[in-house]
Amino acid sequence: MDTYTAAIKNLYDITEIKEYFNFSKFAKFLCTNDIMPIPYETVSFKKNMYPLKETIPTIGLEDEQPDTEFIYIIESGIATMEKDNIVLDIKASDDIVGFSDLFTFNCSNYSYKVISNVMNVVKFNKAHVVDKLLNTQEGYLYHYSYTLRERQNLEFKERIRREKAESKVVFAMHHLLGKLNLSNIEKSDLYTSFPITMATLANYVHLNVNTVSTVLHSLMKLGMVQIKNKQIFVNFRKIETYLINIERQY
């Protein structure tokens, strides 16, 4: 029993799942796996376009194939995930548009808006993806990996909800740098572009734009951010130092 329990624990170890079943490998699994390869196409969306929009269930004609029947793996670019015009999450490279509604075929619970100049994606028919996920062991683990990541996002949003405005903004920027694959930049005194507008950041942390503007100008005095022509630039090292000091207070 101990050996079996240990094996199960190792199988579902979060670190192992993240390493071997992350979504940078998911598209390859869908396209090139010897078992049940499925068709796909590469498409692009321009800024302010919606790959998916929040919709109620509808019954379409048989020859119609609504957007809700597809999911999109992001190769490059950024999109917001919204519900009732509230930004719930930011989707970037290797993330998936529409995966949260994987088992719903005639509606979408969320809208996805492109906020980068262009977003390149790999488009899959949702029914084909579901079929492969349910009929392969790897597919189940990819779905489990996504569920873990969504749970961590929810835990993070709940965590910052209780923070003061300044801490909330800094935690959010640090979190989003990771999601945008920008957290591995050289930790020096250099600043890197933060590709999220002040308005989108304010929506994401549930603060008004004026409050976020005030916070950012306070962070400028600490050398953590710069603002040039409404573009935010961040110093990752100083943000990490700030968060370490906050954690010590708990």
Sequence and secondary structure as in RCSB ss.txt:
>XXXX:A:sequence
MDTYTAAIKNLYDITEIKEYFNFSKFAKFLCTNDIMPIPYETVSFKKNMYPLKETIPTIGLEDEQPDTEFIYIIE
SGIATMEKDNIVLDIKASDDIVGFSDLFTFNCSNYSYKVISNVMNVVKFNKAHVVDKLLNTQEGYLYHYSYTLRE
RQNLEFKERIRREKAESKVVFAMHHLLGKLNLSNIEKSDLYTSFPITMATLANYVHLNVNTVSTVLHSLMKLGMV
QIKNKQIFVNFRKIETYLINIERQY
>XXXX:A:secstr
 HHHHHHHHHHT HHHHHHHS TTTHHHHHHH SSS    EEEEEETT  SB  B      TT   GGGEEEEEE
E  EEEEETTEEEEEE TT EESGGGTT SS BSSEEEE SSEEEEEEEEHHHHHHHHHT HHHHHHHHHHHHHH
HHHHHHHHHHHTS HHHHHHHHHHHHHHHTT TTS  SS  EEE S HHHHHHHTT  HHHHHHHHHHHHHTTSE
EEETTEEEE HHHHHHHHHHHHHT 
